[in-house]
Amino acid sequence: MVNWTAVAIGFVVTIVLEIVGLLFKSVDIAVATFISIFAPVIGGLIASYWAGGTFKDGAINGGLAGGLGSLLAAIISTPGSLIFLVENSIISFVLSAIAGIIGGLIGVLSKGNRHKKEKKV
């Protein structure tokens, strides 16, 4: 189940880290790349840790937080034509959603609620 409060917190963390990474681009490109790669992982980790739940919940919350945060950061920071913006945003969303899912799974593992039973509907 999606916990939108947790997703919003992870979303904000992802955007802030992505913007910090963009600001470091002129100083040191290696640091900027490192921050931008790990921003959705950290955002997904925070979202899933905040929400708790099972691995499925952590993957969903983390993927949404990381993917949507990086999508917005890509839309804000990408110059150029509309086609280039759309291509870059879609690639950023997909790769960051995968990274957010990984962060979400790590967040569930660190919270320790992974053995909770899911309710059958």
N, CA, C and O atoms as a GROMACS GRO file, in nm:
protein
  484
    1MET      N    1   0.083  -0.118   0.000
    1MET     CA    2   0.000   0.000   0.000
    1MET      C    3   0.088   0.125   0.000
    1MET      O    4   0.190   0.130   0.070
    2VAL      N    5   0.050   0.221  -0.076
    2VAL     CA    6   0.130   0.342  -0.090
    2VAL      C    7   0.102   0.435   0.028
    2VAL      O    8  -0.014   0.468   0.056
    3ASN      N    9   0.207   0.477   0.094
    3ASN     CA   10   0.198   0.577   0.200
    3ASN      C   11   0.245   0.709   0.138
    3ASN      O   12   0.365   0.732   0.123
    4TRP      N   13   0.150   0.795   0.104
    4TRP     CA   14   0.182   0.916   0.029
    4TRP      C   15   0.263   1.015   0.109
    4TRP      O   16   0.340   1.093   0.052
    5THR      N   17   0.249   1.015   0.241
    5THR     CA   18   0.332   1.102   0.324
    5THR      C   19   0.478   1.061   0.313
    5THR      O   20   0.566   1.146   0.296
    6ALA      N   21   0.504   0.933   0.322
    6ALA     CA   22   0.641   0.882   0.310
    6ALA      C   23   0.696   0.906   0.170
    6ALA      O   24   0.813   0.941   0.154
    7VAL      N   25   0.613   0.888   0.068
    7VAL     CA   26   0.657   0.912  -0.070
    7VAL      C   27   0.690   1.060  -0.089
    7VAL      O   28   0.788   1.093  -0.156
    8ALA      N   29   0.610   1.148  -0.030
    8ALA     CA   30   0.637   1.292  -0.042
    8ALA      C   31   0.768   1.329   0.025
    8ALA      O   32   0.844   1.411  -0.027
    9ILE      N   33   0.796   1.270   0.141
    9ILE     CA   34   0.922   1.299   0.210
    9ILE      C   35   1.040   1.248   0.128
    9ILE      O   36   1.139   1.319   0.112
   10GLY      N   37   1.031   1.126   0.076
   10GLY     CA   38   1.137   1.073  -0.010
   10GLY      C   39   1.153   1.152  -0.139
   10GLY      O   40   1.265   1.169  -0.188
   11PHE      N   41   1.042   1.200  -0.193
   11PHE     CA   42   1.041   1.284  -0.313
   11PHE      C   43   1.120   1.412  -0.290
   11PHE      O   44   1.204   1.451  -0.371
   12VAL      N   45   1.092   1.478  -0.178
   12VAL     CA   46   1.162   1.603  -0.145
   12VAL      C   47   1.311   1.578  -0.122
   12VAL      O   48   1.395   1.656  -0.168
   13VAL      N   49   1.343   1.470  -0.052
   13VAL     CA   50   1.485   1.437  -0.029
   13VAL      C   51   1.555   1.411  -0.162
   13VAL      O   52   1.668   1.456  -0.181
   14THR      N   53   1.490   1.340  -0.252
   14THR     CA   54   1.551   1.311  -0.382
   14THR      C   55   1.574   1.439  -0.461
   14THR      O   56   1.681   1.458  -0.519
   15ILE      N   57   1.475   1.528  -0.464
   15ILE     CA   58   1.490   1.654  -0.538
   15ILE      C   59   1.602   1.739  -0.479
   15ILE      O   60   1.684   1.794  -0.553
   16VAL      N   61   1.606   1.750  -0.346
   16VAL     CA   62   1.710   1.831  -0.283
   16VAL      C   63   1.848   1.776  -0.314
   16VAL      O   64   1.940   1.852  -0.346
   17LEU      N   65   1.865   1.644  -0.305
   17LEU     CA   66   1.996   1.585  -0.335
   17LEU      C   67   2.032   1.600  -0.482
   17LEU      O   68   2.149   1.622  -0.515
   18GLU      N   69   1.934   1.587  -0.571
   18GLU     CA   70   1.961   1.606  -0.714
   18GLU      C   71   2.006   1.750  -0.742
   18GLU      O   72   2.098   1.772  -0.821
   19ILE      N   73   1.942   1.848  -0.679
   19ILE     CA   74   1.980   1.988  -0.699
   19ILE      C   75   2.118   2.015  -0.642
   19ILE      O   76   2.197   2.088  -0.702
   20VAL      N   77   2.148   1.957  -0.525
   20VAL     CA   78   2.283   1.970  -0.469
   20VAL      C   79   2.386   1.909  -0.565
   20VAL      O   80   2.493   1.965  -0.584
   21GLY      N   81   2.352   1.795  -0.624
   21GLY     CA   82   2.442   1.735  -0.722
   21GLY      C   83   2.462   1.824  -0.844
   21GLY      O   84   2.573   1.832  -0.897
   22LEU      N   85   2.356   1.891  -0.888
   22LEU     CA   86   2.369   1.983  -1.001
   22LEU      C   87   2.456   2.103  -0.966
   22LEU      O   88   2.530   2.154  -1.050
   23LEU      N   89   2.447   2.149  -0.842
   23LEU     CA   90   2.529   2.263  -0.800
   23LEU      C   91   2.677   2.226  -0.792
   23LEU      O   92   2.763   2.311  -0.813
   24PHE      N   93   2.707   2.101  -0.762
   24PHE     CA   94   2.846   2.055  -0.755
   24PHE      C   95   2.905   2.028  -0.893
   24PHE      O   96   3.025   2.002  -0.904
   25LYS      N   97   2.824   2.034  -0.998
   25LYS     CA   98   2.873   2.001  -1.132
   25LYS      C   99   2.987   2.092  -1.176
   25LYS      O  100   3.080   2.047  -1.243
   26SER      N  101   2.982   2.219  -1.139
   26SER     CA  102   3.088   2.311  -1.180
   26SER      C  103   3.214   2.295  -1.095
   26SER      O  104   3.323   2.333  -1.139
   27VAL      N  105   3.202   2.241  -0.974
   27VAL     CA  106   3.316   2.225  -0.885
   27VAL      C  107   3.389   2.093  -0.912
   27VAL      O  108   3.509   2.092  -0.940
   28ASP      N  109   3.315   1.983  -0.905
   28ASP     CA  110   3.376   1.851  -0.921
   28ASP      C  111   3.271   1.757  -0.981
   28ASP      O  112   3.171   1.726  -0.917
   29ILE      N  113   3.294   1.713  -1.103
   29ILE     CA  114   3.196   1.631  -1.173
   29ILE      C  115   3.181   1.493  -1.110
   29ILE      O  116   3.073   1.434  -1.117
   30ALA      N  117   3.286   1.441  -1.048
   30ALA     CA  118   3.277   1.309  -0.985
   30ALA      C  119   3.185   1.314  -0.864
   30ALA      O  120   3.105   1.222  -0.843
   31VAL      N  121   3.196   1.419  -0.784
   31VAL     CA  122   3.108   1.434  -0.668
   31VAL      C  123   2.964   1.454  -0.713
   31VAL      O  124   2.871   1.398  -0.655
   32ALA      N  125   2.944   1.534  -0.817
   32ALA     CA  126   2.810   1.558  -0.869
   32ALA      C  127   2.746   1.430  -0.920
   32ALA      O  128   2.628   1.405  -0.897
   33THR      N  129   2.823   1.348  -0.989
   33THR     CA  130   2.771   1.221  -1.040
   33THR      C  131   2.738   1.126  -0.926
   33THR      O  132   2.634   1.060  -0.928
   34PHE      N  133   2.824   1.120  -0.826
   34PHE     CA  134   2.800   1.034  -0.710
   34PHE      C  135   2.671   1.074  -0.638
   34PHE      O  136   2.590   0.988  -0.603
   35ILE      N  137   2.653   1.204  -0.616
   35ILE     CA  138   2.532   1.251  -0.547
   35ILE      C  139   2.409   1.222  -0.631
   35ILE      O  140   2.307   1.178  -0.578
   36SER      N  141   2.417   1.247  -0.761
   36SER     CA  142   2.300   1.226  -0.848
   36SER      C  143   2.263   1.079  -0.862
   36SER      O  144   2.145   1.047  -0.879
   37ILE      N  145   2.361   0.990  -0.856
   37ILE     CA  146   2.331   0.847  -0.865
   37ILE      C  147   2.265   0.797  -0.737
   37ILE      O  148   2.171   0.718  -0.742
   38PHE      N  149   2.314   0.844  -0.624
   38PHE     CA  150   2.262   0.794  -0.497
   38PHE      C  151   2.142   0.872  -0.444
   38PHE      O  152   2.085   0.832  -0.342
   39ALA      N  153   2.102   0.980  -0.508
   39ALA     CA  154   1.986   1.057  -0.462
   39ALA      C  155   1.857   0.974  -0.461
   39ALA      O  156   1.787   0.975  -0.360
   40PRO      N  157   1.822   0.902  -0.570
   40PRO     CA  158   1.700   0.822  -0.564
   40PRO      C  159   1.709   0.704  -0.468
   40PRO      O  160   1.608   0.662  -0.411
   41VAL      N  161   1.830   0.650  -0.450
   41VAL     CA  162   1.846   0.540  -0.355
   41VAL      C  163   1.818   0.590  -0.213
   41VAL      O  164   1.748   0.524  -0.136
   42ILE      N  165   1.873   0.706  -0.179
   42ILE     CA  166   1.853   0.761  -0.045
   42ILE      C  167   1.708   0.805  -0.027
   42ILE      O  168   1.651   0.784   0.080
   43GLY      N  169   1.648   0.867  -0.129
   43GLY     CA  170   1.508   0.905  -0.121
   43GLY      C  171   1.416   0.785  -0.104
   43GLY      O  172   1.322   0.789  -0.025
   44GLY      N  173   1.443   0.678  -0.179
   44GLY     CA  174   1.364   0.556  -0.166
   44GLY      C  175   1.382   0.489  -0.032
   44GLY      O  176   1.287   0.436   0.025
   45LEU      N  177   1.505   0.491   0.019
   45LEU     CA  178   1.533   0.433   0.150
   45LEU      C  179   1.457   0.508   0.260
   45LEU      O  180   1.396   0.445   0.346
   46ILE      N  181   1.459   0.640   0.255
   46ILE     CA  182   1.389   0.719   0.356
   46ILE      C  183   1.238   0.698   0.346
   46ILE      O  184   1.171   0.686   0.448
   47ALA      N  185   1.185   0.693   0.223
   47ALA     CA  186   1.041   0.673   0.207
   47ALA      C  187   0.996   0.538   0.260
   47ALA      O  188   0.894   0.530   0.329
   48SER      N  189   1.070   0.433   0.229
   48SER     CA  190   1.027   0.300   0.275
   48SER      C  191   1.051   0.281   0.424
   48SER      O  192   0.974   0.212   0.489
   49TYR      N  193   1.156   0.341   0.477
   49TYR     CA  194   1.180   0.332   0.621
   49TYR      C  195   1.069   0.405   0.697
   49TYR      O  196   1.021   0.357   0.800
   50TRP      N  197   1.028   0.519   0.645
   50TRP     CA  198   0.922   0.597   0.708
   50TRP      C  199   0.789   0.522   0.702
   50TRP      O  200   0.712   0.523   0.799
   51ALA      N  201   0.762   0.457   0.589
   51ALA     CA  202   0.633   0.388   0.571
   51ALA      C  203   0.630   0.253   0.640
   51ALA      O  204   0.524   0.210   0.688
   52GLY      N  205   0.744   0.184   0.645
   52GLY     CA  206   0.746   0.049   0.701
   52GLY      C  207   0.676  -0.048   0.606
   52GLY      O  208   0.664  -0.020   0.487
   53GLY      N  209   0.632  -0.160   0.659
   53GLY     CA  210   0.559  -0.257   0.578
   53GLY      C  211   0.647  -0.368   0.525
   53GLY      O  212   0.756  -0.394   0.575
   54THR      N  213   0.596  -0.433   0.422
   54THR     CA  214   0.662  -0.548   0.363
   54THR      C  215   0.758  -0.504   0.252
   54THR      O  216   0.770  -0.385   0.222
   55PHE      N  217   0.825  -0.602   0.192
   55PHE     CA  218   0.915  -0.571   0.081
   55PHE      C  219   0.840  -0.507  -0.036
   55PHE      O  220   0.890  -0.416  -0.101
   56LYS      N  221   0.719  -0.555  -0.061
   56LYS     CA  222   0.638  -0.501  -0.170
   56LYS      C  223   0.607  -0.354  -0.145
   56LYS      O  224   0.620  -0.271  -0.235
   57ASP      N  225   0.566  -0.321  -0.022
   57ASP     CA  226   0.536  -0.182   0.012
   57ASP      C  227   0.661  -0.095   0.000
   57ASP      O  228   0.655   0.017  -0.050
   58GLY      N  229   0.774  -0.147   0.047
   58GLY     CA  230   0.899  -0.071   0.038
   58GLY      C  231   0.941  -0.046  -0.105
   58GLY      O  232   0.989   0.063  -0.137
   59ALA      N  233   0.924  -0.146  -0.191
   59ALA     CA  234   0.960  -0.129  -0.331
   59ALA      C  235   0.871  -0.025  -0.399
   59ALA      O  236   0.919   0.056  -0.478
   60ILE      N  237   0.742  -0.028  -0.368
   60ILE     CA  238   0.649   0.067  -0.429
   60ILE      C  239   0.677   0.209  -0.380
   60ILE      O  240   0.690   0.301  -0.460
   61ASN      N  241   0.687   0.226  -0.249
   61ASN     CA  242   0.712   0.359  -0.193
   61ASN      C  243   0.847   0.414  -0.237
   61ASN      O  244   0.858   0.531  -0.273
   62GLY      N  245   0.950   0.331  -0.234
   62GLY     CA  246   1.083   0.375  -0.275
   62GLY      C  247   1.091   0.407  -0.424
   62GLY      O  248   1.154   0.506  -0.463
   63GLY      N  249   1.028   0.324  -0.506
   63GLY     CA  250   1.028   0.350  -0.650
   63GLY      C  251   0.956   0.478  -0.688
   63GLY      O  252   1.002   0.552  -0.774
   64LEU      N  253   0.843   0.503  -0.623
   64LEU     CA  254   0.771   0.627  -0.650
   64LEU      C  255   0.850   0.749  -0.605
   64LEU      O  256   0.860   0.847  -0.679
   65ALA      N  257   0.907   0.743  -0.486
   65ALA     CA  258   0.982   0.858  -0.434
   65ALA      C  259   1.105   0.887  -0.520
   65ALA      O  260   1.128   1.001  -0.559
   66GLY      N  261   1.184   0.784  -0.549
   66GLY     CA  262   1.304   0.804  -0.629
   66GLY      C  263   1.275   0.841  -0.773
   66GLY      O  264   1.339   0.930  -0.829
   67GLY      N  265   1.178   0.774  -0.833
   67GLY     CA  266   1.146   0.799  -0.973
   67GLY      C  267   1.085   0.935  -0.998
   67GLY      O  268   1.127   1.006  -1.089
   68LEU      N  269   0.986   0.971  -0.917
   68LEU     CA  270   0.920   1.100  -0.937
   68LEU      C  271   1.012   1.217  -0.902
   68LEU      O  272   1.008   1.321  -0.967
   69GLY      N  273   1.094   1.200  -0.798
   69GLY     CA  274   1.187   1.306  -0.762
   69GLY      C  275   1.289   1.333  -0.871
   69GLY      O  276   1.316   1.448  -0.905
   70SER      N  277   1.345   1.228  -0.928
   70SER     CA  278   1.442   1.245  -1.035
   70SER      C  279   1.376   1.291  -1.164
   70SER      O  280   1.438   1.361  -1.244
   71LEU      N  281   1.251   1.252  -1.186
   71LEU     CA  282   1.178   1.300  -1.303
   71LEU      C  283   1.164   1.452  -1.298
   71LEU      O  284   1.190   1.521  -1.396
   72LEU      N  285   1.121   1.504  -1.184
   72LEU     CA  286   1.105   1.648  -1.170
   72LEU      C  287   1.240   1.720  -1.180
   72LEU      O  288   1.249   1.826  -1.242
   73ALA      N  289   1.343   1.664  -1.120
   73ALA     CA  290   1.477   1.724  -1.129
   73ALA      C  291   1.526   1.725  -1.273
   73ALA      O  292   1.591   1.820  -1.316
   74ALA      N  293   1.497   1.620  -1.350
   74ALA     CA  294   1.538   1.615  -1.490
   74ALA      C  295   1.462   1.717  -1.573
   74ALA      O  296   1.519   1.780  -1.662
   75ILE      N  297   1.333   1.735  -1.545
   75ILE     CA  298   1.254   1.834  -1.618
   75ILE      C  299   1.305   1.975  -1.589
   75ILE      O  300   1.313   2.058  -1.680
   76ILE      N  301   1.340   2.001  -1.464
   76ILE     CA  302   1.388   2.134  -1.426
   76ILE      C  303   1.525   2.163  -1.487
   76ILE      O  304   1.549   2.275  -1.532
   77SER      N  305   1.612   2.065  -1.487
   77SER     CA  306   1.753   2.092  -1.520
   77SER      C  307   1.793   2.065  -1.664
   77SER      O  308   1.905   2.098  -1.702
   78THR      N  309   1.707   2.008  -1.746
   78THR     CA  310   1.747   1.971  -1.882
   78THR      C  311   1.717   2.084  -1.980
   78THR      O  312   1.601   2.120  -2.000
   79PRO      N  313   1.821   2.141  -2.041
   79PRO     CA  314   1.797   2.242  -2.144
   79PRO      C  315   1.778   2.176  -2.280
   79PRO      O  316   1.811   2.059  -2.298
   80GLY      N  317   1.725   2.250  -2.373
   80GLY     CA  318   1.714   2.198  -2.508
   80GLY      C  319   1.571   2.187  -2.556
   80GLY      O  320   1.480   2.246  -2.498
   81SER      N  321   1.553   2.110  -2.662
   81SER     CA  322   1.423   2.098  -2.725
   81SER      C  323   1.331   2.008  -2.643
   81SER      O  324   1.374   1.939  -2.551
   82LEU      N  325   1.206   2.009  -2.678
   82LEU     CA  326   1.105   1.931  -2.606
   82LEU      C  327   1.130   1.781  -2.622
   82LEU      O  328   1.110   1.706  -2.526
   83ILE      N  329   1.172   1.738  -2.739
   83ILE     CA  330   1.197   1.595  -2.761
   83ILE      C  331   1.313   1.548  -2.673
   83ILE      O  332   1.305   1.441  -2.613
   84PHE      N  333   1.419   1.627  -2.666
   84PHE     CA  334   1.533   1.591  -2.580
   84PHE      C  335   1.491   1.590  -2.434
   84PHE      O  336   1.535   1.503  -2.358
   85LEU      N  337   1.408   1.684  -2.395
   85LEU     CA  338   1.360   1.690  -2.257
   85LEU      C  339   1.278   1.567  -2.222
   85LEU      O  340   1.295   1.510  -2.114
   86VAL      N  341   1.189   1.526  -2.311
   86VAL     CA  342   1.105   1.408  -2.286
   86VAL      C  343   1.190   1.281  -2.280
   86VAL      O  344   1.171   1.198  -2.191
   87GLU      N  345   1.282   1.265  -2.374
   87GLU     CA  346   1.370   1.146  -2.372
   87GLU      C  347   1.451   1.139  -2.243
   87GLU      O  348   1.458   1.034  -2.180
   88ASN      N  349   1.512   1.250  -2.206
   88ASN     CA  350   1.595   1.252  -2.086
   88ASN      C  351   1.512   1.228  -1.960
   88ASN      O  352   1.556   1.159  -1.868
   89SER      N  353   1.392   1.283  -1.956
   89SER     CA  354   1.306   1.267  -1.839
   89SER      C  355   1.258   1.123  -1.824
   89SER      O  356   1.253   1.071  -1.713
   90ILE      N  357   1.223   1.058  -1.934
   90ILE     CA  358   1.176   0.919  -1.927
   90ILE      C  359   1.290   0.827  -1.885
   90ILE      O  360   1.271   0.739  -1.801
   91ILE      N  361   1.408   0.846  -1.942
   91ILE     CA  362   1.523   0.764  -1.903
   91ILE      C  363   1.556   0.786  -1.756
   91ILE      O  364   1.584   0.692  -1.683
   92SER      N  365   1.554   0.911  -1.714
   92SER     CA  366   1.583   0.943  -1.573
   92SER      C  367   1.480   0.880  -1.481
   92SER      O  368   1.515   0.829  -1.375
   93PHE      N  369   1.352   0.885  -1.520
   93PHE     CA  370   1.246   0.827  -1.437
   93PHE      C  371   1.264   0.676  -1.421
   93PHE      O  372   1.254   0.623  -1.310
   94VAL      N  373   1.289   0.607  -1.531
   94VAL     CA  374   1.300   0.461  -1.526
   94VAL      C  375   1.422   0.418  -1.444
   94VAL      O  376   1.410   0.332  -1.356
   95LEU      N  377   1.537   0.476  -1.472
   95LEU     CA  378   1.658   0.438  -1.398
   95LEU      C  379   1.649   0.476  -1.251
   95LEU      O  380   1.695   0.401  -1.164
   96SER      N  381   1.592   0.591  -1.223
   96SER     CA  382   1.580   0.634  -1.083
   96SER      C  383   1.473   0.555  -1.009
   96SER      O  384   1.484   0.535  -0.888
   97ALA      N  385   1.370   0.510  -1.079
   97ALA     CA  386   1.270   0.425  -1.013
   97ALA      C  387   1.334   0.292  -0.973
   97ALA      O  388   1.305   0.238  -0.866
   98ILE      N  389   1.419   0.238  -1.059
   98ILE     CA  390   1.490   0.114  -1.024
   98ILE      C  391   1.581   0.137  -0.904
   98ILE      O  392   1.585   0.055  -0.812
   99ALA      N  393   1.653   0.249  -0.904
   99ALA     CA  394   1.739   0.281  -0.790
   99ALA      C  395   1.656   0.305  -0.665
   99ALA      O  396   1.697   0.267  -0.555
  100GLY      N  397   1.539   0.368  -0.680
  100GLY     CA  398   1.450   0.390  -0.566
  100GLY      C  399   1.394   0.260  -0.510
  100GLY      O  400   1.376   0.247  -0.389
  101ILE      N  401   1.368   0.163  -0.597
  101ILE     CA  402   1.322   0.032  -0.552
  101ILE      C  403   1.431  -0.036  -0.470
  101ILE      O  404   1.403  -0.096  -0.366
  102ILE      N  405   1.554  -0.026  -0.516
  102ILE     CA  406   1.666  -0.082  -0.440
  102ILE      C  407   1.676  -0.014  -0.304
  102ILE      O  408   1.693  -0.081  -0.202
  103GLY      N  409   1.666   0.118  -0.302
  103GLY     CA  410   1.667   0.190  -0.176
  103GLY      C  411   1.550   0.154  -0.088
  103GLY      O  412   1.563   0.146   0.034
  104GLY      N  413   1.433   0.131  -0.149
  104GLY     CA  414   1.316   0.090  -0.072
  104GLY      C  415   1.334  -0.045  -0.006
  104GLY      O  416   1.293  -0.065   0.108
  105LEU      N  417   1.394  -0.138  -0.077
  105LEU     CA  418   1.420  -0.270  -0.018
  105LEU      C  419   1.522  -0.261   0.096
  105LEU      O  420   1.509  -0.330   0.197
  106ILE      N  421   1.622  -0.175   0.080
  106ILE     CA  422   1.719  -0.154   0.188
  106ILE      C  423   1.650  -0.091   0.308
  106ILE      O  424   1.681  -0.125   0.422
  107GLY      N  425   1.558   0.002   0.284
  107GLY     CA  426   1.485   0.065   0.394
  107GLY      C  427   1.400  -0.032   0.472
  107GLY      O  428   1.392  -0.023   0.594
  108VAL      N  429   1.334  -0.126   0.403
  108VAL     CA  430   1.254  -0.227   0.472
  108VAL      C  431   1.345  -0.319   0.553
  108VAL      O  432   1.311  -0.355   0.666
  109LEU      N  433   1.459  -0.356   0.497
  109LEU     CA  434   1.553  -0.440   0.571
  109LEU      C  435   1.604  -0.370   0.696
  109LEU      O  436   1.617  -0.432   0.802
  110SER      N  437   1.632  -0.241   0.686
  110SER     CA  438   1.685  -0.169   0.802
  110SER      C  439   1.578  -0.143   0.907
  110SER      O  440   1.609  -0.133   1.025
  111LYS      N  441   1.452  -0.132   0.864
  111LYS     CA  442   1.342  -0.112   0.960
  111LYS      C  443   1.315  -0.240   1.038
  111LYS      O  444   1.284  -0.234   1.157
  112GLY      N  445   1.326  -0.353   0.972
  112GLY     CA  446   1.310  -0.482   1.040
  112GLY      C  447   1.168  -0.534   1.044
  112GLY      O  448   1.140  -0.627   1.120
  113ASN      N  449   1.076  -0.479   0.966
  113ASN     CA  450   0.936  -0.525   0.964
  113ASN      C  451   0.909  -0.617   0.846
  113ASN      O  452   0.795  -0.625   0.800
  114ARG      N  453   1.009  -0.684   0.797
  114ARG     CA  454   0.992  -0.762   0.674
  114ARG      C  455   0.914  -0.891   0.692
  114ARG      O  456   0.873  -0.951   0.593
  115HIS      N  457   0.893  -0.936   0.816
  115HIS     CA  458   0.823  -1.062   0.839
  115HIS      C  459   0.674  -1.042   0.867
  115HIS      O  460   0.605  -1.138   0.904
  116LYS      N  461   0.626  -0.921   0.851
  116LYS     CA  462   0.485  -0.894   0.874
  116LYS      C  463   0.401  -0.962   0.765
  116LYS      O  464   0.436  -0.956   0.647
  117LYS      N  465   0.293  -1.024   0.804
  117LYS     CA  466   0.206  -1.094   0.709
  117LYS      C  467   0.118  -0.994   0.637
  117LYS      O  468   0.070  -0.896   0.696
  118GLU      N  469   0.097  -1.020   0.508
  118GLU     CA  470   0.006  -0.936   0.432
  118GLU      C  471  -0.136  -0.989   0.448
  118GLU      O  472  -0.157  -1.110   0.462
  119LYS      N  473  -0.232  -0.898   0.448
  119LYS     CA  474  -0.372  -0.937   0.461
  119LYS      C  475  -0.426  -0.980   0.326
  119LYS      O  476  -0.401  -0.914   0.225
  120LYS      N  477  -0.499  -1.090   0.324
  120LYS     CA  478  -0.565  -1.136   0.201
  120LYS      C  479  -0.698  -1.064   0.190
  120LYS      O  480  -0.773  -1.052   0.287
  121VAL      N  481  -0.727  -1.017   0.069
  121VAL     CA  482  -0.852  -0.944   0.048
  121VAL      C  483  -0.954  -1.035  -0.014
  121VAL      O  484  -1.067  -0.992  -0.040
   0.00000   0.00000   0.00000
